[in-house]
Amino acid sequence: MTSSQKSTLAAMGVFTLIAGVVLGGMTWATAASFELAKNRVNEEHQTRVNSALRQIESRIKGIINFETSRRYTDYVDYNTVEPVAVLTSDGREVDAQAVILRSPIALYGPPFDWIDLYFQVDHRGMPSSPQFAEERPLWSAESTGGVGLSERRARDTLEWFRRALPMLSLRERVSEVLKHERSSHGAGNEPEPTDVVRVSQRTSAPKGAERRDASIGGLGRRVISTASGVRYVPPEECVAPYIAAGNFRNIPVAIDSGFEESLVTPAPVRIRLSSFAPPFWIDADGEKKKLAFVRECHADAEILYQGLIGDWERLKPELLKPIEDLFPHADLEPVANDVDLGPDESDIKLSEFPAVLRVPDIPGGTAAAAWRSIRGVLLISWAAALTVLAGAGWGVRSLVALTERRMQFAYAVTHELRTPLTTFRLYSDMLSAGLVPDASKQEYLDTLNRESQRLSSLVESVLEYARLENHKVKLHIAATDAASLLRVVGETVQKRCAPNAIEAETRNDVPNAHPIHTDVNLVNQIAAVLVDNACRHARGSRSPKVVVLLGGDNGRLQLDVVDSGPGIDLVDSRTIFKPFRRGRDADAKARGGIGLGLSLARNWATLLGGKLDLVARHDPQYGGAHFRLSIPTDAPAA
């Protein structure tokens, strides 16, 4: 193995090691970045899910807190407040024994469209609702603005509630839910004492009473509480049954002796209310599920239940509305309160609501989303790494090529210098020693002259190559024509072929005398290189011949040089234009040359704005190599 090959292998080994380290590091960094990106995508997705859960739970807690703040008396048709002072529209005050307040649920209906029914279940298991009176009300709904929910839907829901969840089942369900809630969150749902209230309920309509549906008009009433100051009750929320009929107009109740008997005399009741238990599902066979919010009420020693029934199909859109920007296609799926969920579903279970949040999967999957998030950085990083490696590889290749060219140059120049220097030393020693006969001296002198020209040509070729490498060659553009150019080239061809006994043929195929602007001397030098190579290879053939053809078309001039030699091998044709490269066969090496001729000729052709190509390795007519110089008829300015 030569030193050049060893250097090349060493350089390639170092480059391969560096490339392996860089590519290995990039691969590891890519895999690590991809895993981190997937974790980040999952974390961001879970963060969005948690945010959606918090928003839904916040909305649910707002509903529960709003309902928890309701007074016990809101679930009763009427309740009595005392003491009171009743004011007329002109500001006069008339004492009254009691004022009966109407439930705001009965007056205004449910605050949310998804609520079908407000209910209260007494200690006997009898459900009732303030949304409609079991008997004739004290005044009509129309006189107070009506209710938000139709009485028919409330009645239907109450009937459904009686069938779907009897009193015993209601007690068990509420106790079960409260027990589970207290075990999870402590005793926060224990009933707490509240104010003492008086509740009035109608038992029957007064005999002979007349209804009046006219509005109360400007009548106002003030309810005085010694504990909390003064609060005002809107006129449409209360009725004073014990006011003399003659003092006011448009009182919407019948005032007669029988009315007092229609009211149960209220007695103080101590009420303790629990917080609302977590909502639970109620379903009946063949009917859709509904959602129940229930709380326990301890009225003295009796236990009652108050709550509301909601329609899930109308509630779900309200709960999903706040997260439309996060998950436009999310869904809530009902689950039982005590169901055990797997680890994947426990993260999407609402803490205060019997449902799980179903959100769409990450588009394309986690891997695709991770790739979309980091592909720009990875592609740029890989492009930069590959660019650096390519630059390093090109640098190593250039360094190896430079080292190889230097070694080839040293070898070629040494090989070419050895023969003439040996001849010079031998012949000069013989001439100086008088060992050469007088008849042979001229021959020796001619040999020394040829070797000196050979050395001169060698040095000139090396210097010209150095000038080309340093871009110090200048063109001398002049006007000429095809005939004149071929005449100059023909003289060079004859000088090169005649000493070698090679037949030379020149032919001009240019159709007209169109002017040509080029560097004639440089074209002649290129032709000389081609003819020298042709003579070197045509020597020894059966009919040695070199043909030079001048032609052209479309503003370009072509100079073809063909010989009758053995042609060029395929392996040699790939490197024939590289500097310091010669044919690999022994005969080619014996014929001399340092391998700069064709490299110089191609560089000169490039300077003229043209190119030099190997047209055929074996010309079909002459058998040898066929080279073609193609240049523009108007050469570029220097």
C-alpha positions as CSV (number, residue, x, y, z in Angstrom):
1,M,0.0,0.0,0.0
2,T,1.4,3.4,-1.0
3,S,1.8,6.3,1.3
4,S,-0.9,8.1,-0.6
5,Q,-3.3,5.3,-0.1
6,K,-2.4,5.2,3.6
7,S,-3.0,8.9,3.9
8,T,-6.3,8.6,2.1
9,L,-7.4,5.8,4.3
10,A,-6.4,7.6,7.5
11,A,-8.2,10.7,6.5
12,M,-11.3,8.8,5.6
13,G,-11.1,6.9,8.9
14,V,-10.9,10.1,10.9
15,F,-13.8,11.6,8.9
16,T,-15.9,8.5,9.3
17,L,-15.3,8.6,13.1
18,I,-16.2,12.3,13.3
19,A,-19.3,11.7,11.1
20,G,-20.3,8.8,13.3
21,V,-20.0,10.9,16.5
22,V,-22.0,13.8,15.0
23,L,-24.7,11.6,13.5
24,G,-25.0,9.5,16.6
25,G,-25.3,12.6,18.7
26,M,-27.9,14.1,16.4
27,T,-29.8,10.8,16.4
28,W,-29.8,10.7,20.2
29,A,-30.7,14.4,20.4
30,T,-33.6,13.8,17.9
31,A,-34.9,10.9,19.9
32,A,-34.6,12.7,23.2
33,S,-36.3,15.9,21.7
34,F,-39.0,13.8,20.3
35,E,-39.8,12.1,23.6
36,L,-39.7,15.5,25.4
37,A,-42.0,16.9,22.7
38,K,-44.4,14.0,23.2
39,N,-44.4,14.5,27.0
40,R,-45.0,18.2,26.5
41,V,-47.8,17.6,24.1
42,N,-49.4,15.2,26.6
43,E,-48.9,17.6,29.4
44,E,-50.4,20.5,27.4
45,H,-53.3,18.3,26.4
46,Q,-53.9,17.3,30.0
47,T,-53.5,20.9,31.1
48,R,-56.2,21.9,28.7
49,V,-58.4,19.0,29.9
50,N,-57.8,20.1,33.5
51,S,-58.7,23.6,32.6
52,A,-61.9,22.4,30.9
53,L,-62.7,20.4,34.0
54,R,-62.2,23.4,36.3
55,Q,-64.4,25.6,34.2
56,I,-67.2,23.0,34.1
57,E,-66.8,22.4,37.9
58,S,-66.8,26.1,38.5
59,R,-70.1,26.4,36.7
60,I,-71.6,23.5,38.6
61,K,-70.4,24.9,41.9
62,G,-71.9,28.2,41.0
63,I,-75.2,26.5,40.4
64,I,-75.0,24.5,43.6
65,N,-74.0,27.5,45.6
66,F,-76.8,29.5,44.2
67,E,-79.3,26.8,45.1
68,T,-77.7,26.3,48.5
69,S,-78.3,30.0,49.3
70,R,-82.0,29.5,48.8
71,R,-84.0,29.8,51.9
72,Y,-86.0,27.0,53.2
73,T,-89.2,28.9,52.6
74,D,-88.5,29.2,48.9
75,Y,-89.7,25.6,48.5
76,V,-93.1,26.4,50.2
77,D,-95.9,28.2,48.5
78,Y,-96.4,30.8,51.3
79,N,-94.7,31.8,54.5
80,T,-95.6,34.3,57.2
81,V,-93.4,37.2,58.2
82,E,-94.0,39.4,61.3
83,P,-94.0,42.1,62.5
84,V,-94.8,44.2,59.5
85,A,-95.9,47.7,58.6
86,V,-98.0,48.1,55.5
87,L,-97.7,51.4,53.6
88,T,-100.2,52.8,51.2
89,S,-99.1,54.4,47.9
90,D,-99.4,57.9,49.6
91,G,-97.1,56.9,52.4
92,R,-99.7,56.2,55.2
93,E,-98.9,53.3,57.4
94,V,-101.5,50.7,58.6
95,D,-100.6,48.0,61.0
96,A,-101.3,44.4,60.0
97,Q,-101.1,41.2,62.0
98,A,-99.2,39.2,59.4
99,V,-98.0,39.2,55.8
100,I,-97.9,36.1,53.7
101,L,-94.9,36.0,51.3
102,R,-95.1,34.0,48.1
103,S,-92.1,31.8,47.1
104,P,-89.9,33.5,44.4
105,I,-89.9,30.1,42.6
106,A,-93.6,30.3,42.3
107,L,-93.4,33.9,41.2
108,Y,-90.6,33.9,38.7
109,G,-90.1,30.2,37.9
110,P,-86.7,28.4,37.7
111,P,-83.7,30.6,37.0
112,F,-82.3,28.1,34.5
113,D,-84.0,26.6,31.5
114,W,-82.7,23.1,32.2
115,I,-84.5,22.9,35.6
116,D,-87.8,21.1,35.2
117,L,-89.0,21.0,38.8
118,Y,-88.3,22.3,42.3
119,F,-89.7,19.9,44.9
120,Q,-90.0,19.3,48.6
121,V,-90.8,15.9,50.1
122,D,-92.2,16.1,53.6
123,H,-91.8,13.6,56.4
124,R,-94.8,11.6,55.2
125,G,-93.1,11.1,51.8
126,M,-95.5,13.5,50.0
127,P,-93.8,15.6,47.3
128,S,-94.9,19.1,46.5
129,S,-93.7,22.0,44.3
130,P,-93.9,25.7,44.7
131,Q,-94.2,26.0,40.9
132,F,-97.8,25.2,41.0
133,A,-100.5,24.9,43.7
134,E,-102.2,21.7,44.5
135,E,-105.3,23.8,45.1
136,R,-106.5,27.2,43.9
137,P,-103.8,29.8,44.5
138,L,-104.3,33.0,46.4
139,W,-104.0,34.8,43.1
140,S,-103.3,33.9,39.5
141,A,-99.9,33.5,38.0
142,E,-100.8,36.0,35.3
143,S,-101.2,38.8,37.8
144,T,-97.6,38.4,38.9
145,G,-95.9,38.2,35.6
146,G,-96.2,34.4,35.1
147,V,-93.6,31.7,35.7
148,G,-90.6,30.8,33.5
149,L,-91.4,27.2,33.2
150,S,-94.7,25.9,32.1
151,E,-96.9,24.4,34.8
152,R,-97.6,21.4,32.6
153,R,-93.9,20.4,32.4
154,A,-93.5,20.8,36.2
155,R,-96.5,18.6,36.8
156,D,-95.3,16.0,34.3
157,T,-91.9,16.0,36.0
158,L,-93.4,15.6,39.4
159,E,-95.4,12.6,38.3
160,W,-92.3,11.1,36.8
161,F,-90.4,11.8,40.0
162,R,-93.0,9.9,42.0
163,R,-92.7,6.9,39.8
164,A,-89.0,6.9,39.3
165,L,-87.9,7.4,42.9
166,P,-90.4,6.7,45.7
167,M,-89.8,8.2,49.2
168,L,-87.9,5.2,50.6
169,S,-85.6,5.1,47.6
170,L,-85.0,8.8,47.8
171,R,-84.0,8.5,51.5
172,E,-81.6,5.7,50.6
173,R,-80.1,7.5,47.6
174,V,-79.6,10.8,49.5
175,S,-78.1,9.0,52.6
176,E,-75.8,7.0,50.3
177,V,-74.6,10.1,48.4
178,L,-74.2,12.1,51.6
179,K,-72.3,9.3,53.3
180,H,-69.9,9.0,50.4
181,E,-69.4,12.7,50.3
182,R,-68.8,13.0,54.0
183,S,-66.3,10.2,53.9
184,S,-64.4,11.9,51.1
185,H,-64.6,15.5,52.3
186,G,-65.3,15.3,56.0
187,A,-68.4,16.5,57.8
188,G,-68.9,19.6,55.7
189,N,-72.5,18.6,54.7
190,E,-73.8,18.3,58.3
191,P,-77.0,20.2,58.8
192,E,-76.4,23.7,60.3
193,P,-78.9,25.7,62.3
194,T,-80.7,28.5,60.5
195,D,-83.3,31.1,61.3
196,V,-86.6,30.3,62.9
197,V,-89.3,30.6,60.3
198,R,-93.1,30.5,60.2
199,V,-94.7,28.6,57.4
200,S,-98.3,29.0,56.3
201,Q,-100.0,26.7,53.9
202,R,-103.5,26.8,52.6
203,T,-105.7,23.9,53.6
204,S,-108.8,25.0,51.7
205,A,-110.2,28.0,49.9
206,P,-112.3,30.3,52.0
207,K,-116.0,29.7,51.6
208,G,-117.6,32.4,49.4
209,A,-114.4,34.1,48.7
210,E,-114.1,36.1,45.5
211,R,-110.9,36.3,43.4
212,R,-109.6,39.5,42.0
213,D,-106.9,39.4,39.3
214,A,-106.1,43.0,39.2
215,S,-102.6,44.1,39.9
216,I,-101.5,45.5,43.2
217,G,-100.5,48.8,41.6
218,G,-98.5,51.2,43.7
219,L,-99.1,49.5,47.0
220,G,-95.8,48.9,48.9
221,R,-95.1,46.9,52.1
222,R,-92.2,47.0,54.5
223,V,-91.0,44.0,56.4
224,I,-89.2,44.9,59.6
225,S,-86.7,42.5,61.2
226,T,-85.2,43.6,64.6
227,A,-82.2,41.3,64.0
228,S,-81.1,42.5,60.6
229,G,-82.5,46.0,60.3
230,V,-85.1,46.9,57.7
231,R,-85.7,45.1,54.4
232,Y,-88.3,46.0,51.8
233,V,-90.5,43.4,50.2
234,P,-91.8,44.1,46.7
235,P,-95.6,44.4,46.7
236,E,-96.1,41.5,44.3
237,E,-94.3,39.1,46.7
238,C,-96.6,39.5,49.7
239,V,-100.3,39.6,50.7
240,A,-101.7,41.0,53.9
241,P,-104.8,39.0,54.6
242,Y,-105.9,40.9,57.7
243,I,-106.3,44.4,56.3
244,A,-109.6,46.1,56.4
245,A,-111.0,45.9,52.9
246,G,-112.2,49.5,52.9
247,N,-108.8,51.1,53.3
248,F,-107.3,49.8,49.9
249,R,-108.3,49.1,46.4
250,N,-107.4,46.2,44.2
251,I,-106.3,43.8,47.0
252,P,-106.0,40.5,45.0
253,V,-107.6,38.3,47.7
254,A,-111.1,37.9,49.1
255,I,-111.4,39.4,52.5
256,D,-114.2,37.9,54.5
257,S,-114.8,36.1,57.8
258,G,-114.1,32.7,56.2
259,F,-110.6,33.5,54.9
260,E,-108.9,33.3,58.3
261,E,-110.1,29.7,58.6
262,S,-108.4,28.8,55.4
263,L,-104.9,29.3,56.8
264,V,-103.1,27.0,59.2
265,T,-101.9,29.1,62.1
266,P,-98.1,29.2,61.7
267,A,-95.9,28.1,64.5
268,P,-92.2,28.8,64.9
269,V,-90.1,26.0,63.3
270,R,-86.3,25.6,63.8
271,I,-84.8,24.7,60.5
272,R,-81.4,23.0,59.9
273,L,-80.2,22.7,56.3
274,S,-77.5,20.6,54.8
275,S,-75.5,21.6,51.8
276,F,-76.7,20.1,48.5
277,A,-75.5,16.5,48.1
278,P,-73.5,15.8,44.9
279,P,-76.1,15.5,42.1
280,F,-77.1,11.9,41.2
281,W,-79.0,10.3,38.3
282,I,-82.6,9.2,38.5
283,D,-83.9,7.0,35.7
284,A,-87.1,5.1,35.0
285,D,-87.6,2.2,32.7
286,G,-88.0,3.3,29.1
287,E,-87.5,7.0,30.0
288,K,-84.4,9.2,29.8
289,K,-82.3,10.1,32.8
290,K,-82.7,13.2,34.9
291,L,-80.4,14.8,37.3
292,A,-81.4,15.4,41.0
293,F,-79.9,18.0,43.4
294,V,-81.1,17.3,46.9
295,R,-80.5,18.5,50.4
296,E,-81.7,17.4,53.8
297,C,-83.9,19.7,55.9
298,H,-84.4,19.1,59.6
299,A,-87.6,20.9,60.7
300,D,-87.5,20.4,64.4
301,A,-87.5,16.6,64.7
302,E,-88.8,15.9,61.1
303,I,-86.5,15.3,58.1
304,L,-87.6,16.7,54.8
305,Y,-85.9,16.8,51.4
306,Q,-85.7,19.8,49.1
307,G,-84.2,20.0,45.7
308,L,-84.6,20.2,42.0
309,I,-84.8,18.0,38.9
310,G,-82.9,18.9,35.8
311,D,-83.0,17.8,32.3
312,W,-79.6,16.5,31.2
313,E,-80.0,17.2,27.5
314,R,-80.6,20.9,28.2
315,L,-78.0,21.1,31.0
316,K,-75.1,19.5,29.1
317,P,-74.8,22.3,26.5
318,E,-74.7,24.9,29.3
319,L,-71.9,23.1,31.0
320,L,-69.9,22.6,27.7
321,K,-70.3,26.2,26.6
322,P,-67.4,27.6,28.6
323,I,-64.9,25.2,27.0
324,E,-65.9,25.6,23.4
325,D,-62.7,27.4,22.7
326,L,-60.6,24.6,24.2
327,F,-62.6,21.6,22.9
328,P,-65.3,22.4,20.4
329,H,-66.4,18.8,20.1
330,A,-66.2,17.7,23.8
331,D,-68.9,15.7,25.4
332,L,-70.0,14.8,28.9
333,E,-70.9,11.2,29.6
334,P,-73.0,10.3,32.7
335,V,-71.6,7.9,35.3
336,A,-72.8,6.6,38.6
337,N,-71.7,8.4,41.7
338,D,-70.0,5.4,43.3
339,V,-68.6,3.8,40.1
340,D,-64.9,2.8,40.2
341,L,-63.1,4.3,37.2
342,G,-59.8,3.2,35.8
343,P,-56.7,5.3,36.1
344,D,-57.2,6.8,32.6
345,E,-60.8,7.9,33.3
346,S,-60.2,9.1,36.8
347,D,-58.4,12.1,35.4
348,I,-61.4,13.2,33.4
349,K,-64.0,12.6,36.1
350,L,-65.7,15.7,37.5
351,S,-65.1,15.9,41.2
352,E,-68.6,17.3,42.1
353,F,-70.6,15.8,39.3
354,P,-71.5,12.3,38.1
355,A,-70.0,12.6,34.7
356,V,-66.7,12.2,32.8
357,L,-65.5,14.7,30.2
358,R,-64.8,13.1,26.8
359,V,-62.5,15.2,24.7
360,P,-61.3,14.4,21.1
361,D,-57.9,12.8,20.8
362,I,-54.9,14.8,19.8
363,P,-55.2,15.2,16.0
364,G,-53.0,12.6,14.4
365,G,-51.9,11.2,17.7
366,T,-49.3,12.3,20.2
367,A,-46.4,11.4,17.9
368,A,-47.7,13.5,15.0
369,A,-48.4,16.5,17.2
370,A,-44.9,16.2,18.7
371,W,-43.4,16.0,15.3
372,R,-45.3,19.1,14.1
373,S,-44.1,21.1,17.1
374,I,-40.4,20.3,16.7
375,R,-40.0,19.5,13.0
376,G,-38.8,23.0,12.1
377,V,-36.0,22.9,14.7
378,L,-35.0,19.3,13.9
379,L,-34.9,19.9,10.2
380,I,-32.8,23.0,10.6
381,S,-30.5,21.2,13.1
382,W,-30.1,18.2,10.8
383,A,-29.6,20.4,7.8
384,A,-26.9,22.3,9.7
385,A,-25.2,19.1,10.9
386,L,-25.3,17.6,7.4
387,T,-24.0,20.8,5.9
388,V,-21.1,20.8,8.4
389,L,-20.4,17.2,7.6
390,A,-20.6,17.8,3.9
391,G,-18.2,20.8,4.3
392,A,-15.9,18.7,6.4
393,G,-16.1,15.8,3.9
394,W,-15.4,18.2,1.0
395,G,-12.5,19.6,3.0
396,V,-11.1,16.2,3.7
397,R,-11.6,15.2,0.1
398,S,-9.9,18.4,-1.1
399,L,-7.0,17.8,1.3
400,V,-6.6,14.2,0.2
401,A,-6.8,15.3,-3.5
402,L,-4.3,18.0,-2.9
403,T,-2.0,15.6,-1.2
404,E,-2.5,13.1,-3.9
405,R,-1.8,15.7,-6.6
406,R,1.3,16.8,-4.9
407,M,2.6,13.2,-4.7
408,Q,1.6,12.6,-8.3
409,F,3.3,15.9,-9.3
410,A,6.5,14.9,-7.4
411,Y,6.4,11.4,-8.9
412,A,5.7,12.7,-12.4
413,V,8.3,15.5,-12.3
414,T,10.9,13.2,-10.8
415,H,10.2,10.6,-13.4
416,E,10.3,13.0,-16.2
417,L,13.5,14.8,-14.9
418,R,15.4,11.6,-14.3
419,T,15.8,10.6,-17.9
420,P,17.0,14.0,-19.4
421,L,19.2,14.7,-16.4
422,T,20.8,11.2,-16.7
423,T,21.3,11.9,-20.4
424,F,22.7,15.3,-19.7
425,R,25.1,14.0,-17.1
426,L,26.2,11.0,-19.1
427,Y,26.7,12.8,-22.4
428,S,28.4,15.8,-20.9
429,D,30.8,13.5,-19.0
430,M,31.6,11.6,-22.2
431,L,32.0,14.8,-24.2
432,S,34.2,16.4,-21.6
433,A,36.3,13.2,-21.3
434,G,36.8,13.1,-25.0
435,L,35.2,9.7,-25.3
436,V,32.9,10.6,-28.1
437,P,34.3,10.4,-31.6
438,D,34.2,13.5,-33.8
439,A,31.8,11.8,-36.2
440,S,29.3,11.2,-33.3
441,K,29.6,14.5,-31.5
442,Q,26.8,16.1,-33.6
443,E,24.4,13.3,-32.7
444,Y,25.2,13.7,-29.0
445,L,24.7,17.5,-29.2
446,D,21.3,17.0,-30.9
447,T,20.3,14.6,-28.2
448,L,21.3,17.1,-25.5
449,N,19.3,19.8,-27.4
450,R,16.2,17.6,-27.5
451,E,16.5,16.9,-23.8
452,S,16.9,20.5,-23.0
453,Q,13.7,21.3,-25.0
454,R,12.0,18.5,-23.1
455,L,13.1,20.0,-19.8
456,S,12.1,23.5,-20.9
457,S,8.6,22.2,-21.9
458,L,8.2,20.4,-18.6
459,V,9.1,23.6,-16.6
460,E,6.8,25.7,-18.8
461,S,3.9,23.3,-18.3
462,V,4.3,23.4,-14.6
463,L,4.6,27.2,-14.6
464,E,1.5,27.5,-16.8
465,Y,-0.5,25.2,-14.5
466,A,0.5,27.4,-11.5
467,R,-0.6,30.5,-13.4
468,L,-4.0,28.9,-14.1
469,E,-4.4,27.9,-10.5
470,N,-3.7,31.4,-9.4
471,H,-5.9,33.0,-12.1
472,K,-3.0,35.0,-13.6
473,V,-3.5,34.0,-17.3
474,K,-4.7,36.9,-19.5
475,L,-6.4,36.6,-22.9
476,H,-5.4,38.4,-26.0
477,I,-8.5,38.6,-28.1
478,A,-7.9,39.3,-31.8
479,A,-10.1,39.2,-35.0
480,T,-9.4,36.4,-37.4
481,D,-11.2,33.9,-39.7
482,A,-11.4,30.1,-40.0
483,A,-8.9,29.9,-42.8
484,S,-6.3,32.0,-41.0
485,L,-6.8,30.1,-37.8
486,L,-6.5,26.7,-39.5
487,R,-3.3,27.9,-41.2
488,V,-1.7,28.6,-37.8
489,V,-2.9,25.4,-36.3
490,G,-1.8,23.5,-39.4
491,E,1.8,24.6,-39.0
492,T,1.8,23.4,-35.5
493,V,0.3,20.0,-36.6
494,Q,3.1,19.6,-39.2
495,K,5.8,20.4,-36.7
496,R,4.5,17.8,-34.3
497,C,3.8,15.1,-36.8
498,A,6.7,15.3,-39.2
499,P,9.5,14.2,-36.7
500,N,7.4,11.2,-35.7
501,A,6.7,10.1,-39.3
502,I,2.9,10.6,-38.8
503,E,0.6,11.6,-41.6
504,A,-1.1,14.9,-40.8
505,E,-4.4,16.0,-42.3
506,T,-6.2,19.4,-41.8
507,R,-9.6,20.3,-43.1
508,N,-11.8,23.4,-42.9
509,D,-15.5,22.8,-42.8
510,V,-16.6,26.3,-41.8
511,P,-19.2,27.4,-44.4
512,N,-18.2,31.0,-44.7
513,A,-15.6,33.6,-43.7
514,H,-17.5,34.8,-40.7
515,P,-15.1,36.8,-38.5
516,I,-13.9,35.1,-35.3
517,H,-12.8,36.9,-32.2
518,T,-10.6,34.8,-29.9
519,D,-7.2,34.3,-28.5
520,V,-5.4,32.6,-31.5
521,N,-2.3,31.7,-29.6
522,L,-4.3,30.0,-26.8
523,V,-6.3,28.0,-29.4
524,N,-3.0,27.0,-31.0
525,Q,-1.7,25.9,-27.6
526,I,-4.8,23.7,-27.1
527,A,-4.3,22.2,-30.5
528,A,-0.7,21.5,-29.8
529,V,-1.5,19.6,-26.7
530,L,-4.1,17.6,-28.5
531,V,-1.8,16.9,-31.4
532,D,1.1,15.9,-29.1
533,N,-1.1,13.4,-27.3
534,A,-2.4,12.1,-30.7
535,C,1.2,11.7,-32.0
536,R,2.2,10.0,-28.8
537,H,-0.6,7.4,-29.1
538,A,-0.5,7.1,-32.9
539,R,3.2,6.2,-33.0
540,G,3.7,2.6,-33.8
541,S,0.3,2.0,-35.3
542,R,0.1,0.4,-38.8
543,S,-0.9,3.7,-40.6
544,P,-0.2,6.5,-38.1
545,K,-2.3,9.5,-38.8
546,V,-3.6,12.6,-37.1
547,V,-6.6,14.5,-38.5
548,V,-7.5,18.1,-37.5
549,L,-11.0,19.3,-38.6
550,L,-12.3,22.9,-38.2
551,G,-16.0,23.4,-38.3
552,G,-18.8,25.2,-36.5
553,D,-22.5,26.2,-36.2
554,N,-24.8,28.5,-34.2
555,G,-22.0,31.0,-33.3
556,R,-19.6,28.3,-32.0
557,L,-16.3,27.1,-33.5
558,Q,-15.3,23.4,-33.2
559,L,-11.8,22.0,-33.5
560,D,-11.7,18.2,-33.7
561,V,-8.5,16.2,-33.3
562,V,-8.6,12.4,-34.1
563,D,-5.7,9.9,-34.2
564,S,-5.3,6.4,-35.4
565,G,-3.9,5.0,-32.2
566,P,-5.3,2.4,-29.8
567,G,-7.8,4.7,-28.3
568,I,-8.4,5.3,-24.5
569,D,-9.5,2.7,-21.9
570,L,-12.8,3.3,-20.0
571,V,-11.0,3.6,-16.7
572,D,-8.6,6.2,-18.1
573,S,-11.4,8.2,-19.7
574,R,-12.8,9.0,-16.3
575,T,-9.7,10.8,-15.0
576,I,-8.1,11.9,-18.3
577,F,-8.6,15.6,-17.7
578,K,-7.4,15.6,-14.1
579,P,-3.9,17.0,-13.5
580,F,-0.9,14.6,-13.2
581,R,-3.0,11.7,-14.5
582,R,-1.6,9.5,-17.3
583,G,-2.7,6.3,-19.0
584,R,-2.4,3.2,-16.7
585,D,-0.8,0.9,-19.3
586,A,2.9,0.4,-19.4
587,D,3.3,1.7,-22.9
588,A,1.6,5.0,-22.0
589,K,4.0,5.4,-19.0
590,A,7.0,4.7,-21.2
591,R,6.0,7.5,-23.7
592,G,6.6,10.2,-21.0
593,G,4.6,13.2,-20.0
594,I,3.6,14.4,-16.5
595,G,-0.1,14.4,-17.2
596,L,-0.7,18.1,-17.3
597,G,-1.5,18.6,-21.0
598,L,-5.2,17.8,-21.1
599,S,-5.8,19.5,-17.8
600,L,-4.2,22.7,-19.1
601,A,-6.1,22.4,-22.4
602,R,-9.5,22.1,-20.6
603,N,-8.7,25.1,-18.4
604,W,-7.6,27.1,-21.4
605,A,-10.9,26.2,-23.1
606,T,-12.8,27.4,-20.1
607,L,-11.0,30.7,-20.3
608,L,-12.1,31.1,-23.9
609,G,-15.7,30.5,-22.8
610,G,-15.8,27.0,-24.3
611,K,-15.2,23.4,-23.3
612,L,-13.0,20.5,-24.3
613,D,-14.5,17.0,-24.4
614,L,-13.6,13.5,-25.3
615,V,-16.1,12.7,-28.1
616,A,-15.1,9.1,-28.6
617,R,-12.7,6.7,-26.9
618,H,-12.4,4.8,-30.2
619,D,-13.3,6.7,-33.3
620,P,-15.4,4.5,-35.7
621,Q,-13.4,5.8,-38.7
622,Y,-9.8,6.1,-37.5
623,G,-9.9,3.9,-34.4
624,G,-8.1,6.3,-32.0
625,A,-9.3,9.0,-29.5
626,H,-11.5,11.8,-30.7
627,F,-11.3,15.2,-28.8
628,R,-13.3,18.3,-29.6
629,L,-12.7,21.9,-28.6
630,S,-15.8,24.0,-28.8
631,I,-15.5,27.8,-28.3
632,P,-17.7,30.8,-29.1
633,T,-16.8,32.8,-32.2
634,D,-16.9,35.9,-29.9
635,A,-14.7,35.1,-26.9
636,P,-15.5,36.8,-23.5
637,A,-13.5,39.8,-22.5
638,A,-10.6,39.1,-20.3
